């Protein structure tokens, strides 16, 4: 059976888990197309107006899979870590799809709820496997393999990789069946291929420094939504550090300064990773990428801005995205931020003597 996975929302984090599980049950996985203007337009037209851009994009990806697969996976993510929750829109996502796209009936709903304990989260996957006709021993073997692949993937992210490096679909299409059956090997081969390409003389841009890109996975890793921000930063000579490059231990340690526990899992990851990057002087600047209307981001970004103003004073900017965001204005904001970083790095230690104008031969303006 062909099962489609929309390339949206938390696909970039949980694809190894979902894909491996379904493939081990004997199903073929088809991914939706990369986000494009048609997918964006379909999502905007078929979703409620007050939904955030990532949810609208998900609707477009579901529509992109219509006619290509037998079933379309729509995960219902309630909690991804014990004692925590994520955005309520994830909980109601299947109902939103059913009501906004009533003509699509071949939805495969998968529940995932780790609030009480992590092992309970996989009950929904086991139930989905049973509904697909698999027996319990096969389901358990498939789940064990999927969890192993997911752990390998998360380990690579925490060691500095990004989902864009590891989930390159073009590379996947050229690998062997054996490599595709072992996602851990596939990821490692992908990284080895990157090193080989560089060794053969591929263009390597010298690094001016590192910039932390703080945002939800569905904003940071979707190059269409974020106007290719990672590529533009690399072209400007900067290495990008992502929230997923920080371990949960680092995130928790950074957040202990606050008296109350943050129970929004991804809000905590954004806050903790941003604080950790600044505290360890891992980055020279921070870019907060947020979606218009996101309540969690409004709260978390404010905490990061206040912490930076109070303790770290590194260059920081916020870029807000929605379906009306234009690339020209986006590029202007990004270029201004990079110019400000480079200006500061060059002149921050220059203090003019008392009574002297900065408009001197050594000054800032010539």
Residue frames as qw, qx, qy, qz and C-alpha x, y, z in Angstrom:
[[0.000, 0.888, 0.460, 0.000, 0.00, 0.00, 0.00],
 [0.384, 0.406, -0.027, 0.828, 1.22, 3.51, -0.81],
 [0.365, -0.787, -0.420, 0.266, 1.11, 5.85, 2.18],
 [0.329, 0.698, 0.028, 0.636, 1.77, 9.56, 1.76],
 [0.507, -0.547, -0.333, 0.577, 3.56, 11.71, 4.34],
 [0.168, 0.954, 0.153, 0.195, 3.05, 15.49, 4.03],
 [0.644, 0.135, -0.188, 0.729, 6.39, 17.29, 4.01],
 [0.142, -0.683, -0.032, -0.715, 5.23, 19.86, 6.55],
 [0.640, -0.695, 0.076, -0.318, 5.06, 20.69, 10.28],
 [0.507, -0.647, 0.568, -0.039, 7.22, 18.19, 12.22],
 [0.931, 0.362, -0.043, -0.013, 8.02, 15.98, 9.24],
 [0.452, 0.703, -0.460, 0.300, 11.68, 17.06, 9.39],
 [0.296, -0.546, 0.654, -0.433, 12.00, 15.81, 12.98],
 [0.680, -0.099, 0.643, -0.339, 9.98, 12.59, 12.94],
 [0.709, 0.468, -0.347, -0.396, 10.32, 11.31, 9.37],
 [0.265, 0.378, -0.885, 0.058, 12.82, 8.54, 10.31],
 [0.327, 0.008, 0.802, -0.499, 10.41, 7.21, 12.95],
 [0.668, 0.393, 0.278, -0.567, 7.29, 7.29, 10.80],
 [0.586, 0.565, -0.465, -0.349, 8.90, 6.26, 7.52],
 [0.143, 0.352, -0.921, 0.092, 10.86, 3.34, 8.97],
 [0.440, 0.071, 0.741, -0.502, 7.86, 2.03, 10.92],
 [0.713, 0.464, 0.157, -0.502, 5.56, 2.01, 7.90],
 [0.511, 0.568, -0.605, -0.224, 8.22, 0.58, 5.58],
 [0.055, -0.276, 0.934, -0.222, 8.99, -2.21, 8.05],
 [0.581, 0.241, 0.607, -0.486, 5.28, -3.07, 7.94],
 [0.498, 0.194, 0.758, 0.373, 5.65, -3.52, 4.18],
 [0.302, 0.861, 0.385, -0.136, 4.22, -0.24, 2.87],
 [0.537, 0.326, 0.195, 0.753, 5.66, 2.15, 0.30],
 [0.194, -0.726, -0.281, 0.596, 6.19, 5.74, 1.43],
 [0.374, 0.583, 0.345, 0.633, 5.53, 8.70, -0.84],
 [0.255, -0.466, -0.268, 0.804, 6.45, 12.21, 0.28],
 [0.296, 0.888, 0.334, -0.113, 4.57, 15.27, -0.89],
 [0.562, 0.606, 0.018, 0.562, 6.42, 17.74, -3.10],
 [0.400, -0.178, -0.287, 0.852, 8.67, 20.35, -1.56],
 [0.069, 0.763, 0.434, -0.474, 6.74, 23.46, -0.59],
 [0.280, 0.156, 0.444, 0.837, 6.02, 25.65, -3.62],
 [0.223, 0.033, 0.018, -0.974, 3.62, 28.42, -4.60],
 [0.565, -0.181, -0.593, -0.544, 0.86, 26.01, -5.62],
 [0.530, -0.288, -0.749, 0.273, 1.02, 24.19, -2.29],
 [0.120, -0.170, -0.376, 0.903, 0.97, 27.52, -0.45],
 [0.358, -0.046, -0.235, -0.902, -2.00, 28.79, -2.45],
 [0.598, -0.242, -0.708, -0.288, -3.97, 25.55, -1.94],
 [0.434, -0.264, -0.691, 0.515, -3.30, 25.66, 1.79],
 [0.028, 0.118, 0.207, -0.971, -4.33, 29.30, 2.16],
 [0.453, -0.088, -0.398, -0.793, -7.54, 28.79, 0.14],
 [0.705, -0.227, -0.621, -0.257, -8.62, 25.67, 2.03],
 [0.489, -0.225, -0.637, 0.551, -7.75, 26.55, 5.63],
 [0.216, -0.884, -0.406, 0.087, -9.37, 28.91, 8.09],
 [0.296, 0.844, -0.075, 0.441, -8.01, 32.46, 7.92],
 [0.370, -0.835, 0.302, -0.274, -6.80, 32.67, 11.52],
 [0.960, -0.151, 0.091, 0.216, -4.62, 29.56, 11.28],
 [0.295, -0.754, 0.410, 0.421, -0.86, 30.14, 11.23],
 [0.461, 0.644, -0.483, -0.374, 1.17, 29.78, 8.06],
 [0.027, -0.328, 0.944, 0.029, 2.63, 26.31, 8.90],
 [0.476, 0.258, 0.771, -0.336, -0.86, 24.84, 9.40],
 [0.583, 0.662, 0.026, -0.470, -2.02, 26.32, 6.10],
 [0.244, 0.588, -0.727, -0.257, 1.04, 24.85, 4.42],
 [0.307, -0.091, 0.937, -0.140, 0.18, 21.42, 5.85],
 [0.624, 0.490, 0.443, -0.417, -3.24, 21.59, 4.19],
 [0.484, 0.717, -0.338, -0.371, -1.51, 22.29, 0.88],
 [0.021, 0.443, -0.893, -0.072, 0.78, 19.30, 1.30],
 [0.508, 0.168, 0.794, -0.288, -2.17, 17.01, 2.02],
 [0.628, 0.650, 0.154, -0.400, -3.81, 18.21, -1.20],
 [0.243, 0.682, -0.627, -0.288, -0.56, 17.59, -3.08],
 [0.199, -0.222, 0.954, -0.032, -0.78, 13.88, -2.16],
 [0.676, 0.336, 0.424, -0.501, -4.36, 13.41, -3.38],
 [0.806, 0.536, -0.079, -0.237, -4.48, 10.87, -6.21],
 [0.368, 0.652, -0.657, 0.095, -0.88, 9.76, -5.62],
 [0.043, 0.243, -0.893, 0.376, -1.34, 7.45, -2.63],
 [0.453, -0.380, -0.782, -0.196, -3.81, 5.09, -0.98],
 [0.496, -0.751, -0.404, 0.166, -3.62, 6.73, 2.45],
 [0.231, 0.701, -0.183, 0.649, -2.35, 10.08, 3.75],
 [0.581, -0.300, -0.570, 0.498, -0.73, 10.14, 7.20],
 [0.146, -0.739, -0.005, -0.657, -2.01, 12.88, 9.50],
 [0.499, -0.080, -0.697, 0.509, -0.38, 12.66, 12.95],
 [0.415, -0.811, -0.193, -0.363, -2.19, 13.86, 16.05],
 [0.535, 0.184, -0.511, 0.647, 0.67, 15.03, 18.27],
 [0.493, -0.798, -0.298, -0.175, -0.52, 15.72, 21.80],
 [0.446, -0.829, 0.335, 0.040, 2.76, 15.57, 23.69],
 [0.759, 0.508, -0.381, 0.139, 6.30, 14.71, 22.57],
 [0.332, 0.323, -0.688, 0.558, 7.96, 14.74, 26.01],
 [0.458, -0.480, -0.728, 0.173, 6.65, 13.58, 29.41],
 [0.271, -0.623, -0.423, 0.599, 4.92, 16.28, 31.40],
 [0.035, -0.400, 0.204, 0.893, 4.81, 18.69, 28.45],
 [0.557, 0.628, 0.527, -0.127, 2.51, 19.64, 25.58],
 [0.313, -0.018, 0.416, 0.854, 2.91, 21.24, 22.17],
 [0.244, 0.088, -0.127, -0.957, 0.75, 23.68, 20.21],
 [0.543, 0.255, 0.643, -0.476, -2.99, 22.81, 20.42],
 [0.597, 0.541, -0.241, -0.542, -3.24, 23.02, 16.64],
 [0.223, 0.349, -0.902, -0.119, -1.29, 19.76, 16.44],
 [0.283, 0.107, 0.868, -0.395, -3.87, 18.08, 18.63],
 [0.535, 0.542, 0.428, -0.488, -6.75, 19.20, 16.43],
 [0.053, 0.465, -0.600, -0.649, -4.94, 18.81, 13.12],
 [0.119, 0.160, 0.944, 0.263, -6.87, 15.70, 11.91],
 [0.170, 0.684, 0.649, -0.286, -10.19, 17.42, 12.61],
 [0.094, 0.708, -0.135, -0.687, -9.05, 20.56, 10.80],
 [0.010, -0.242, 0.793, 0.559, -8.14, 18.49, 7.74],
 [0.134, 0.371, 0.918, 0.034, -11.42, 16.57, 7.84],
 [0.143, 0.768, 0.482, -0.395, -13.51, 19.74, 8.07],
 [0.075, 0.734, -0.234, -0.633, -11.51, 21.95, 5.71],
 [0.258, 0.372, -0.752, -0.479, -10.94, 19.22, 3.11],
 [0.712, 0.016, 0.511, -0.482, -14.11, 17.07, 3.37],
 [0.810, 0.454, -0.221, -0.298, -13.57, 15.47, -0.05],
 [0.371, 0.489, -0.772, 0.166, -10.41, 13.72, 1.20],
 [0.849, -0.356, 0.021, -0.390, -11.47, 10.53, 2.95],
 [0.920, 0.109, -0.317, 0.204, -8.32, 8.40, 2.83],
 [0.076, -0.786, 0.425, -0.442, -6.70, 9.84, 5.96],
 [0.789, -0.107, -0.551, 0.252, -4.55, 7.68, 8.22],
 [0.326, -0.831, 0.140, -0.429, -4.73, 9.18, 11.73],
 [0.738, 0.028, -0.538, 0.406, -1.87, 8.39, 14.10],
 [0.462, -0.863, -0.041, -0.203, -2.00, 9.44, 17.77],
 [0.647, 0.225, -0.432, 0.587, 1.20, 10.28, 19.65],
 [0.417, -0.802, -0.001, -0.427, 0.98, 11.22, 23.33],
 [0.655, 0.149, -0.565, 0.479, 4.03, 11.03, 25.59],
 [0.270, -0.714, 0.121, -0.635, 2.59, 13.14, 28.43],
 [0.833, -0.508, 0.101, -0.193, 2.50, 10.36, 31.02],
 [0.592, -0.486, 0.563, 0.309, 5.66, 8.55, 29.83],
 [0.194, 0.552, -0.561, -0.586, 7.56, 8.14, 26.59],
 [0.131, -0.017, 0.975, 0.179, 6.67, 4.48, 26.05],
 [0.356, 0.547, 0.656, -0.379, 2.96, 5.35, 26.05],
 [0.247, 0.624, -0.215, -0.709, 3.53, 7.58, 23.03],
 [0.128, 0.282, -0.835, -0.454, 3.99, 4.54, 20.80],
 [0.392, 0.291, 0.820, -0.301, 0.60, 3.01, 21.65],
 [0.499, 0.664, 0.120, -0.544, -0.91, 5.10, 18.87],
 [0.277, 0.560, -0.677, -0.388, 1.61, 3.76, 16.37],
 [0.162, -0.052, 0.984, -0.055, 0.88, 0.20, 17.44],
 [0.467, 0.494, 0.583, -0.445, -2.84, 0.84, 17.00],
 [0.440, 0.682, -0.247, -0.530, -2.20, 2.29, 13.54],
 [0.091, 0.387, -0.889, -0.229, -0.16, -0.78, 12.61],
 [0.313, 0.193, 0.900, -0.232, -2.99, -3.05, 13.76],
 [0.492, 0.636, 0.288, -0.520, -5.50, -1.05, 11.69],
 [0.359, 0.643, -0.516, -0.437, -3.22, -1.56, 8.69],
 [0.944, 0.119, -0.189, -0.243, -3.50, -5.33, 9.15],
 [0.405, 0.505, -0.704, 0.293, -0.13, -6.13, 10.75],
 [0.800, -0.406, -0.442, 0.025, 0.21, -8.67, 13.56],
 [0.477, -0.876, 0.071, -0.018, 1.67, -7.78, 16.97],
 [0.781, -0.308, 0.264, 0.475, 5.14, -9.38, 16.54],
 [0.528, 0.464, 0.307, 0.641, 5.65, -7.55, 13.24],
 [0.104, -0.924, -0.153, -0.334, 4.45, -4.28, 14.75],
 [0.632, -0.746, 0.120, 0.173, 6.85, -4.61, 17.68],
 [0.741, -0.047, 0.312, 0.593, 9.83, -5.39, 15.41],
 [0.330, 0.679, 0.299, 0.583, 8.96, -2.48, 13.15],
 [0.300, -0.933, -0.083, -0.181, 8.64, -0.14, 16.13],
 [0.737, -0.532, 0.180, 0.376, 11.97, -1.24, 17.61],
 [0.628, 0.211, 0.334, 0.671, 13.73, -0.61, 14.28],
 [0.107, 0.822, 0.280, 0.484, 11.99, 2.75, 13.85],
 [0.476, -0.879, -0.013, 0.024, 12.96, 3.94, 17.33],
 [0.750, -0.290, 0.253, 0.538, 16.56, 2.93, 16.71],
 [0.464, 0.460, 0.343, 0.675, 16.66, 4.91, 13.45],
 [0.141, -0.915, -0.212, -0.313, 15.09, 7.91, 15.16],
 [0.642, -0.714, 0.081, 0.267, 17.69, 7.82, 17.94],
 [0.681, 0.008, 0.314, 0.661, 20.49, 7.70, 15.33],
 [0.239, 0.702, 0.352, 0.571, 18.95, 10.66, 13.55],
 [0.351, -0.923, -0.111, -0.115, 18.58, 12.79, 16.69],
 [0.733, -0.474, 0.166, 0.458, 22.17, 11.97, 17.63],
 [0.550, 0.279, 0.334, 0.712, 23.38, 13.28, 14.26],
 [0.019, -0.862, -0.270, -0.428, 21.34, 16.47, 14.72],
 [0.548, -0.833, -0.002, 0.082, 22.83, 17.07, 18.16],
 [0.722, -0.270, 0.285, 0.570, 26.29, 16.59, 16.67],
 [0.114, -0.528, 0.213, 0.814, 25.82, 19.53, 14.32],
 [0.132, 0.191, 0.775, 0.588, 23.88, 18.27, 11.30],
 [0.413, 0.229, 0.180, -0.863, 20.59, 19.68, 10.07],
 [0.672, 0.334, 0.631, -0.194, 17.56, 17.88, 8.59],
 [0.530, 0.779, -0.131, -0.308, 18.36, 19.62, 5.31],
 [0.055, 0.606, -0.783, -0.127, 21.67, 17.76, 5.26],
 [0.302, -0.136, 0.932, -0.147, 20.20, 14.41, 6.27],
 [0.530, 0.452, 0.667, -0.263, 16.87, 14.32, 4.44],
 [0.183, 0.510, -0.437, -0.718, 18.02, 15.29, 0.95],
 [0.803, 0.292, 0.422, -0.304, 15.45, 13.50, -1.18],
 [0.603, 0.692, -0.352, -0.184, 17.60, 13.75, -4.31],
 [0.036, 0.519, -0.845, 0.121, 20.29, 11.74, -2.58],
 [0.613, -0.019, 0.693, -0.380, 17.70, 9.25, -1.34],
 [0.799, 0.485, 0.091, -0.344, 16.49, 8.57, -4.87],
 [0.547, 0.650, -0.527, -0.031, 20.00, 7.60, -5.98],
 [0.287, -0.468, 0.795, -0.257, 20.84, 5.27, -3.12],
 [0.343, 0.050, -0.913, -0.214, 20.44, 1.52, -3.26],
 [0.691, -0.443, -0.391, -0.417, 17.51, -0.41, -1.84],
 [0.729, -0.218, -0.512, 0.400, 19.83, -1.70, 0.88],
 [0.246, 0.103, -0.264, 0.927, 20.79, 1.83, 1.90],
 [0.401, -0.372, -0.175, -0.818, 17.17, 2.95, 1.97],
 [0.758, -0.378, -0.513, -0.141, 16.27, 0.04, 4.23],
 [0.658, -0.389, -0.341, 0.547, 18.79, 1.27, 6.80],
 [0.064, 0.954, 0.156, 0.249, 18.24, 4.95, 7.48],
 [0.554, -0.761, 0.200, 0.273, 21.19, 5.12, 9.86],
 [0.658, -0.053, 0.473, 0.584, 23.56, 3.99, 7.10],
 [0.349, 0.723, 0.436, 0.406, 21.81, 6.28, 4.64],
 [0.182, -0.982, -0.051, 0.007, 22.33, 9.36, 6.82],
 [0.594, -0.592, 0.360, 0.409, 25.99, 8.55, 7.40],
 [0.610, 0.241, 0.520, 0.547, 26.53, 7.98, 3.70],
 [0.186, 0.900, 0.308, 0.246, 24.94, 11.34, 3.01],
 [0.334, -0.915, 0.159, 0.160, 27.36, 13.11, 5.35],
 [0.668, -0.280, 0.498, 0.476, 30.32, 11.18, 3.92],
 [0.525, 0.559, 0.475, 0.432, 29.23, 12.22, 0.43],
 [0.011, -0.995, -0.087, -0.057, 29.24, 15.87, 1.47],
 [0.502, -0.711, 0.377, 0.317, 32.81, 15.53, 2.75],
 [0.670, 0.089, 0.572, 0.465, 33.82, 13.78, -0.49],
 [0.352, 0.825, 0.356, 0.262, 32.25, 16.54, -2.58],
 [0.188, -0.969, 0.131, 0.088, 34.21, 19.16, -0.67],
 [0.637, -0.447, 0.506, 0.373, 37.42, 17.12, -1.06],
 [0.621, 0.359, 0.549, 0.429, 36.91, 17.08, -4.84],
 [0.257, 0.022, 0.174, 0.950, 37.04, 20.84, -5.03],
 [0.096, -0.752, -0.605, -0.244, 33.40, 21.81, -4.46],
 [0.064, 0.646, -0.080, 0.756, 33.05, 25.45, -3.50],
 [0.565, -0.494, -0.548, 0.370, 33.65, 25.97, 0.20],
 [0.001, 0.841, 0.065, 0.538, 32.89, 29.44, 1.52],
 [0.378, 0.163, -0.580, 0.703, 35.14, 30.74, 4.28],
 [0.414, -0.678, -0.607, 0.022, 33.36, 31.17, 7.59],
 [0.052, 0.605, -0.151, 0.780, 33.07, 34.65, 9.07],
 [0.235, -0.200, 0.644, -0.700, 31.32, 33.32, 12.13],
 [0.125, -0.299, -0.945, -0.051, 28.22, 31.52, 13.32],
 [0.380, -0.168, 0.007, -0.910, 24.62, 32.69, 13.49],
 [0.174, 0.177, 0.916, -0.314, 21.98, 30.96, 15.58],
 [0.367, -0.136, -0.482, -0.784, 18.72, 30.46, 13.66],
 [0.137, 0.116, 0.826, -0.534, 16.03, 30.05, 16.31],
 [0.572, 0.112, -0.144, -0.800, 12.62, 28.91, 15.10],
 [0.815, 0.034, 0.487, -0.311, 10.27, 25.96, 14.83],
 [0.497, -0.137, 0.758, 0.400, 11.41, 23.15, 12.50],
 [0.456, 0.602, 0.637, 0.155, 8.62, 23.87, 10.02],
 [0.161, 0.978, 0.016, -0.133, 9.93, 27.41, 9.57],
 [0.299, -0.746, 0.521, 0.288, 13.69, 26.89, 9.81],
 [0.446, -0.189, 0.817, 0.313, 13.92, 23.82, 7.54],
 [0.524, 0.633, 0.566, 0.065, 11.41, 24.74, 4.84],
 [0.400, -0.182, 0.259, 0.860, 13.47, 26.74, 2.36],
 [0.053, 0.538, 0.552, 0.635, 10.39, 28.02, 0.51],
 [0.358, -0.836, -0.416, -0.004, 8.71, 29.47, 3.58],
 [0.498, -0.739, 0.007, 0.452, 11.90, 31.03, 4.92],
 [0.407, 0.902, -0.111, -0.093, 13.11, 32.39, 1.55],
 [0.854, 0.299, -0.238, 0.355, 16.22, 30.16, 1.55],
 [0.286, -0.922, 0.197, -0.172, 17.59, 31.89, 4.63],
 [0.815, -0.406, 0.342, 0.231, 20.12, 29.13, 5.37],
 [0.738, 0.375, 0.282, 0.485, 21.53, 29.29, 1.86],
 [0.168, 0.899, 0.038, 0.403, 21.73, 33.08, 2.01],
 [0.524, -0.814, 0.250, -0.025, 23.53, 33.05, 5.34],
 [0.840, -0.162, 0.372, 0.360, 26.02, 30.49, 4.08],
 [0.577, 0.622, 0.228, 0.478, 26.55, 32.53, 0.90],
 [0.080, -0.944, 0.095, -0.306, 27.36, 35.51, 3.14],
 [0.424, 0.492, -0.643, 0.405, 30.03, 33.43, 4.83],
 [0.417, -0.406, 0.520, -0.625, 28.23, 32.41, 8.02],
 [0.292, -0.040, -0.955, 0.014, 27.72, 28.98, 9.50],
 [0.570, -0.393, -0.141, -0.708, 24.21, 28.31, 10.81],
 [0.072, 0.058, -0.904, 0.418, 23.52, 26.75, 14.21],
 [0.517, -0.336, -0.504, -0.605, 20.04, 25.25, 14.74],
 [0.600, -0.463, 0.324, -0.566, 17.99, 24.54, 17.89],
 [0.988, -0.028, -0.057, -0.137, 18.19, 20.81, 17.16],
 [0.610, 0.479, -0.490, 0.398, 22.00, 21.03, 17.45],
 [0.197, -0.468, 0.570, -0.646, 21.51, 21.50, 21.20],
 [0.362, -0.133, -0.921, 0.060, 20.75, 18.44, 23.31],
 [0.499, -0.673, -0.426, -0.343, 17.76, 18.26, 25.64],
 [0.676, -0.440, -0.326, 0.493, 20.19, 18.32, 28.56],
 [0.321, 0.056, 0.036, 0.945, 21.59, 21.65, 27.35],
 [0.238, -0.517, -0.398, -0.719, 18.09, 23.03, 26.86],
 [0.634, -0.629, -0.450, -0.026, 16.95, 21.98, 30.34],
 [0.613, -0.296, -0.230, 0.695, 20.11, 23.37, 31.94],
 [0.170, 0.221, 0.145, 0.949, 19.64, 26.74, 30.23],
 [0.370, -0.544, -0.414, -0.629, 16.00, 27.02, 31.32],
 [0.570, -0.420, -0.623, 0.333, 16.56, 26.37, 35.04],
 [0.190, 0.049, -0.188, 0.962, 17.06, 30.12, 35.55],
 [0.412, -0.314, -0.244, -0.820, 13.28, 30.56, 35.28],
 [0.324, -0.197, 0.704, -0.601, 11.23, 29.77, 38.39],
 [0.759, 0.224, 0.391, -0.469, 8.44, 27.99, 36.53],
 [0.483, -0.058, 0.796, 0.360, 8.82, 25.02, 34.21],
 [0.400, 0.384, -0.327, -0.765, 8.01, 25.67, 30.56],
 [0.619, 0.104, 0.759, -0.172, 5.49, 23.02, 29.56],
 [0.695, 0.673, 0.002, -0.254, 5.46, 23.86, 25.81],
 [0.871, -0.139, 0.315, 0.350, 8.06, 21.43, 24.45],
 [0.620, 0.463, 0.235, 0.589, 9.11, 23.37, 21.36],
 [0.092, -0.944, 0.002, -0.318, 8.88, 26.71, 23.10],
 [0.692, -0.662, 0.258, 0.127, 11.27, 25.36, 25.73],
 [0.816, 0.090, 0.303, 0.484, 13.62, 24.05, 23.03],
 [0.369, 0.763, 0.139, 0.513, 13.72, 27.44, 21.30],
 [0.323, -0.911, 0.123, -0.226, 14.32, 29.32, 24.54],
 [0.800, -0.494, 0.291, 0.175, 16.86, 26.86, 25.93],
 [0.785, 0.252, 0.262, 0.501, 18.83, 26.53, 22.71],
 [0.230, 0.853, 0.057, 0.465, 18.96, 30.30, 22.22],
 [0.475, -0.844, 0.208, -0.133, 20.14, 30.87, 25.79],
 [0.878, -0.249, 0.298, 0.281, 22.68, 28.06, 25.50],
 [0.662, 0.522, 0.170, 0.510, 24.13, 29.47, 22.26],
 [0.022, 0.895, -0.079, 0.438, 24.52, 32.91, 23.83],
 [0.677, -0.700, 0.219, -0.060, 25.84, 31.64, 27.17],
 [0.859, -0.150, 0.336, 0.356, 28.50, 29.45, 25.53],
 [0.061, 0.753, -0.317, -0.574, 29.41, 32.20, 23.02],
 [0.619, 0.122, 0.735, 0.249, 28.69, 29.66, 20.32],
 [0.398, 0.673, 0.499, 0.375, 27.28, 32.28, 17.93],
 [0.278, -0.044, -0.007, 0.959, 28.05, 35.87, 16.96],
 [0.355, 0.000, -0.065, -0.933, 24.40, 36.73, 16.31],
 [0.244, 0.262, 0.904, -0.234, 20.89, 35.37, 16.72],
 [0.332, -0.032, -0.410, -0.849, 17.96, 35.41, 14.27],
 [0.361, 0.211, 0.781, -0.465, 14.52, 34.62, 15.67],
 [0.244, -0.043, -0.668, -0.701, 12.26, 33.27, 12.91],
 [0.270, 0.248, 0.734, -0.572, 8.60, 33.36, 13.89],
 [0.016, 0.412, 0.774, 0.480, 5.22, 32.81, 12.28],
 [0.233, -0.255, 0.015, -0.938, 2.69, 35.64, 12.42],
 [0.709, -0.330, -0.150, -0.605, 0.07, 34.94, 15.07],
 [0.737, -0.036, -0.645, 0.198, 2.06, 32.32, 16.99],
 [0.513, -0.799, -0.008, -0.312, 1.32, 32.87, 20.68],
 [0.889, -0.344, 0.024, 0.302, 4.14, 30.62, 21.90],
 [0.630, 0.331, 0.054, 0.700, 6.70, 32.47, 19.77],
 [0.070, -0.822, -0.062, -0.562, 5.49, 35.86, 21.02],
 [0.693, -0.711, 0.071, -0.099, 6.24, 34.75, 24.58],
 [0.891, -0.158, 0.134, 0.404, 9.50, 32.87, 23.94],
 [0.528, 0.547, 0.081, 0.645, 11.01, 35.52, 21.67],
 [0.220, -0.877, 0.034, -0.426, 10.36, 38.19, 24.29],
 [0.803, -0.571, 0.139, 0.100, 12.19, 36.13, 26.92],
 [0.810, 0.124, 0.157, 0.551, 15.18, 35.69, 24.59],
 [0.258, 0.748, 0.073, 0.607, 15.26, 39.40, 23.73],
 [0.452, -0.848, 0.081, -0.265, 15.16, 40.40, 27.40],
 [0.875, -0.364, 0.162, 0.273, 17.86, 37.89, 28.35],
 [0.683, 0.367, 0.138, 0.616, 20.07, 39.18, 25.54],
 [0.027, 0.840, 0.020, 0.541, 19.57, 42.82, 26.49],
 [0.624, -0.756, 0.106, -0.167, 20.27, 42.04, 30.12],
 [0.789, -0.457, 0.369, 0.180, 23.26, 39.68, 29.86],
 [0.774, 0.060, 0.461, 0.431, 24.75, 39.02, 26.44],
 [0.150, 0.829, -0.065, -0.535, 24.25, 42.06, 24.15],
 [0.393, -0.092, 0.727, 0.556, 24.90, 40.18, 20.91],
 [0.312, 0.160, -0.365, -0.862, 23.29, 41.22, 17.59],
 [0.233, 0.293, 0.912, -0.165, 19.73, 39.87, 17.49],
 [0.343, 0.121, -0.241, -0.900, 16.80, 40.34, 15.15],
 [0.494, 0.267, 0.770, -0.304, 13.31, 38.92, 14.68],
 [0.221, 0.144, -0.602, -0.754, 11.89, 37.99, 11.26],
 [0.536, 0.243, 0.621, -0.518, 8.16, 37.30, 11.09],
 [0.039, 0.076, -0.811, -0.579, 6.75, 35.18, 8.26],
 [0.566, 0.371, 0.577, -0.458, 3.29, 34.75, 6.80],
 [0.629, 0.407, 0.611, 0.255, 1.79, 34.06, 3.37],
 [0.286, 0.944, 0.156, 0.045, 2.20, 37.74, 2.40],
 [0.497, -0.684, 0.306, 0.438, 5.92, 37.96, 3.15],
 [0.648, 0.757, -0.083, -0.001, 7.86, 39.24, 0.15],
 [0.885, -0.037, -0.021, 0.463, 11.41, 38.15, -0.60],
 [0.360, 0.645, -0.063, 0.672, 12.70, 41.66, -1.34],
 [0.397, -0.766, 0.142, -0.485, 11.75, 42.97, 2.09],
 [0.934, -0.349, 0.038, 0.061, 13.00, 39.76, 3.70],
 [0.788, 0.262, -0.058, 0.554, 16.40, 40.10, 1.99],
 [0.079, 0.756, -0.119, 0.638, 16.68, 43.73, 3.07],
 [0.673, -0.673, 0.131, -0.277, 16.13, 42.75, 6.72],
 [0.958, -0.140, 0.058, 0.244, 18.65, 39.95, 6.47],
 [0.610, 0.485, -0.062, 0.623, 21.30, 42.08, 4.75],
 [0.169, -0.807, 0.136, -0.549, 20.83, 44.87, 7.30],
 [0.826, -0.543, 0.119, -0.087, 21.34, 42.39, 10.14],
 [0.896, 0.075, 0.043, 0.436, 24.52, 40.98, 8.59],
 [0.333, 0.683, -0.075, 0.645, 25.83, 44.51, 7.93],
 [0.450, -0.785, 0.135, -0.404, 25.15, 45.42, 11.54],
 [0.929, -0.329, 0.087, 0.142, 27.00, 42.31, 12.77],
 [0.765, 0.282, 0.026, 0.578, 30.04, 43.04, 10.61],
 [0.046, 0.797, -0.066, 0.598, 30.02, 46.74, 11.57],
 [0.659, -0.706, 0.135, -0.223, 29.99, 45.79, 15.22],
 [0.941, -0.133, 0.076, 0.303, 32.75, 43.20, 14.86],
 [0.605, 0.469, 0.008, 0.643, 34.95, 45.77, 13.12],
 [0.082, 0.593, -0.111, 0.793, 34.32, 48.85, 15.22],
 [0.642, -0.644, -0.385, -0.157, 32.89, 47.73, 18.55],
 [0.726, -0.414, -0.199, 0.512, 36.18, 48.22, 20.43],
 [0.370, 0.334, 0.072, 0.864, 36.88, 51.66, 18.93],
 [0.253, -0.833, -0.429, 0.243, 36.20, 54.43, 21.43],
 [0.363, 0.707, 0.021, 0.607, 37.01, 57.97, 20.31],
 [0.400, -0.104, -0.448, 0.793, 38.95, 60.17, 22.78],
 [0.051, -0.734, -0.531, 0.420, 36.97, 62.72, 24.74],
 [0.090, 0.761, -0.010, -0.642, 35.94, 65.64, 22.58],
 [0.054, -0.308, 0.717, 0.623, 36.91, 63.99, 19.31],
 [0.728, 0.299, -0.015, -0.617, 34.41, 63.30, 16.58],
 [0.765, -0.012, 0.639, 0.072, 34.05, 59.77, 15.29],
 [0.662, 0.732, 0.157, 0.036, 34.25, 61.33, 11.82],
 [0.225, -0.794, 0.494, 0.272, 38.06, 61.12, 11.75],
 [0.431, 0.516, -0.693, -0.260, 40.53, 59.24, 9.64],
 [0.083, 0.103, -0.974, 0.185, 39.98, 56.34, 12.03],
 [0.468, 0.097, 0.409, -0.777, 36.29, 56.94, 12.37],
 [0.507, 0.264, 0.812, -0.116, 33.26, 55.07, 11.24],
 [0.507, 0.784, 0.352, -0.072, 32.16, 57.39, 8.45],
 [0.486, -0.286, 0.363, 0.741, 34.58, 58.45, 5.72]]
